Amino acid sequence: MKTFQPALAPTALLALVATACAAEVPQPQLQIAAAVQAAPADRRDGATVLGFDASGGLVTLRAGTNDLVCLADAPDDDSFSVACYHAALEPYMRRGRELKAEGVKDAQERLQRRWQEAEAGKLEMPSHPATLYVLTGSGYDAAKNEVTDPYLRFVVYIPGATAESTGLPLQPLAPGAPWLMYPGTPGAHIMISPPKAENR
């Protein structure tokens, strides 16, 4: 996880950051503040937030009141990445985390396993389009409550969708243009990856 930067923060926030650094896992308040940055601004306050306890285990940091679930930055790597997604995707996302915890390290294998389970009726998938927001950056500035060097991309899951059923191409036709990935599978989704700023 990239370093949290609490410069010029109020005393209370400085105390939180000091404790977080000592434990190597940010305090829940900081994890929540960072995680919801991936969500639309008007839906952040009501989102459920999943994050990490002092031992690194995934826990619910905050129960939400709307249909978004946000996932805090993992404390066991050097990258910064948070995500928010429609609650209808939680079974799919949770199963992916379970498989990884069970030792299935290959991401493609985790996809295939979940698709097989979905096709067998063992894994619930959304019955409607459901969006995932993924926000990456070089870090999180707690004092400003901002992600440093943010890059936000969008994924809209439509299980079973094809080029024929959506009219979408299977590759982007221009930088940032939407396209369909994994067509015809339970994991079919529209990818929208805006161009990155030239100076980043």
C-alpha positions in Angstrom: 0.0 0.0 0.0 1.3 3.4 -0.8 2.1 5.7 2.1 -0.7 7.8 3.5 0.4 11.5 3.7 -1.2 13.3 6.6 0.8 16.6 6.4 -1.1 19.6 7.8 -3.8 17.3 9.1 -5.7 18.2 12.4 -4.3 16.7 15.6 -6.9 14.0 15.7 -6.1 12.9 12.1 -2.4 12.9 12.9 -3.1 10.6 15.8 -5.0 8.2 13.6 -2.2 8.1 11.0 0.4 7.5 13.6 -1.5 4.5 14.9 -2.1 3.3 11.4 1.5 3.4 10.5 2.4 1.5 13.7 0.0 -1.2 12.9 0.8 -1.1 9.1 -2.9 -1.2 8.4 -4.6 2.3 8.3 -7.3 3.0 10.9 -10.9 2.2 9.7 -11.7 5.9 9.2 -8.8 6.3 6.8 -9.6 3.2 4.9 -13.2 4.3 4.5 -12.3 7.8 3.4 -9.9 6.4 0.8 -12.1 3.5 -0.4 -15.2 5.7 -1.2 -13.1 7.9 -3.5 -13.9 5.4 -6.2 -17.6 6.0 -5.9 -19.7 8.8 -7.4 -19.5 11.7 -4.9 -23.2 11.7 -4.1 -23.2 8.0 -3.2 -20.1 7.8 -1.0 -21.8 8.4 2.4 -24.2 5.5 2.0 -21.8 2.9 0.7 -20.9 -0.3 2.6 -17.1 -0.4 3.0 -15.0 -3.6 3.3 -11.5 -3.1 4.7 -8.9 -4.7 6.8 -8.4 -5.3 10.5 -5.1 -5.1 12.4 -4.2 -8.7 11.3 -4.9 -8.0 7.7 -8.2 -9.9 7.6 -11.1 -8.5 5.5 -14.0 -7.2 7.5 -16.9 -4.8 7.1 -15.8 -1.4 8.3 -19.1 0.2 7.7 -22.6 -1.0 6.9 -24.1 1.0 4.1 -27.6 2.4 3.2 -27.4 2.3 -0.5 -26.5 -0.3 -3.2 -22.8 0.3 -3.4 -20.0 -1.8 -1.8 -16.5 -0.3 -1.6 -13.3 -2.2 -1.1 -10.4 -0.5 0.7 -6.8 -0.6 -0.5 -5.0 -3.9 0.3 -2.3 -3.3 2.9 0.0 -6.1 1.6 1.3 -4.5 -1.6 2.9 -1.3 -2.8 0.2 -0.2 -5.2 -2.9 1.9 -4.4 -6.2 0.6 -5.7 -9.7 0.9 -4.3 -13.0 -0.1 -5.9 -16.7 0.3 -5.5 -19.4 -1.9 -7.1 -23.1 -2.5 -7.2 -24.2 -4.8 -4.4 -25.5 -7.3 -7.0 -21.8 -8.1 -7.8 -20.9 -8.9 -4.2 -21.4 -12.7 -4.6 -19.1 -12.7 -7.7 -16.5 -10.5 -6.0 -16.6 -12.4 -2.7 -16.1 -15.7 -4.5 -13.1 -14.4 -6.3 -11.6 -13.4 -2.9 -12.4 -16.8 -1.5 -10.7 -18.6 -4.3 -7.6 -16.4 -3.9 -7.5 -17.2 -0.2 -7.8 -20.9 -1.0 -4.6 -20.7 -3.0 -5.9 -20.1 -6.6 -3.3 -17.6 -7.5 -3.9 -17.4 -11.3 -6.5 -14.7 -12.1 -7.7 -16.4 -15.2 -8.3 -19.6 -13.3 -10.4 -17.7 -10.7 -12.5 -16.3 -13.6 -13.0 -19.7 -15.1 -14.0 -21.2 -11.8 -16.5 -18.5 -11.1 -18.0 -18.7 -14.6 -18.4 -22.5 -14.2 -20.1 -22.1 -10.9 -22.4 -19.4 -12.3 -23.3 -21.5 -15.3 -24.1 -24.4 -12.8 -26.4 -22.1 -10.8 -24.1 -22.2 -7.8 -23.0 -18.5 -8.0 -25.5 -15.7 -8.2 -24.9 -13.1 -10.9 -26.6 -9.8 -11.5 -29.9 -9.9 -13.4 -29.3 -6.4 -14.7 -26.3 -4.3 -15.7 -24.1 -3.6 -12.6 -21.2 -1.2 -12.4 -17.7 -1.5 -11.0 -15.5 1.6 -10.4 -11.8 1.0 -10.0 -9.6 3.9 -8.8 -5.8 3.6 -8.8 -3.1 6.1 -7.9 0.3 6.6 -6.4 -1.1 7.1 -2.9 -3.7 8.7 -0.7 -3.3 12.1 0.9 -5.4 11.9 4.1 -5.0 15.7 4.9 -6.7 16.6 1.6 -8.8 13.4 1.4 -7.5 12.9 -2.1 -6.0 10.1 -4.1 -2.6 11.2 -5.6 -2.3 10.8 -9.3 -5.9 9.3 -9.6 -7.0 7.1 -12.5 -10.6 6.0 -12.6 -11.9 3.3 -14.9 -15.4 1.8 -15.3 -16.7 -1.7 -15.8 -20.3 -2.5 -16.5 -21.1 -6.2 -16.0 -23.8 -7.7 -18.2 -23.6 -11.5 -17.8 -24.0 -13.3 -21.1 -23.8 -10.2 -23.2 -22.4 -10.4 -26.8 -21.4 -8.0 -29.5 -24.7 -8.9 -31.2 -26.9 -8.3 -28.1 -25.2 -5.0 -27.3 -23.8 -3.6 -30.5 -20.5 -3.1 -28.9 -17.1 -3.9 -30.5 -14.8 -6.5 -28.9 -11.9 -3.9 -28.9 -12.0 -0.2 -28.3 -12.5 1.8 -31.5 -10.8 4.9 -30.0 -8.9 5.8 -26.8 -11.4 5.5 -23.9 -14.2 4.1 -26.1 -16.4 1.3 -24.6 -15.9 -2.3 -25.7 -17.1 -5.7 -24.6 -14.8 -8.1 -22.8 -15.4 -11.8 -22.3 -18.5 -11.9 -24.5 -21.0 -14.6 -23.9 -19.7 -15.6 -20.5 -21.2 -14.9 -17.0 -18.4 -12.4 -16.6 -19.1 -10.4 -19.8 -18.7 -6.7 -19.2 -18.3 -3.3 -20.9 -14.8 -1.8 -20.3 -14.4 2.0 -20.3 -10.8 3.1 -19.6 -10.4 6.9 -20.1 -7.1 8.0 -21.6 -4.5 8.9 -19.0 -3.2 12.4 -18.7 -0.1 13.0 -20.8 1.9 14.4 -17.9 1.4 11.5 -15.6 
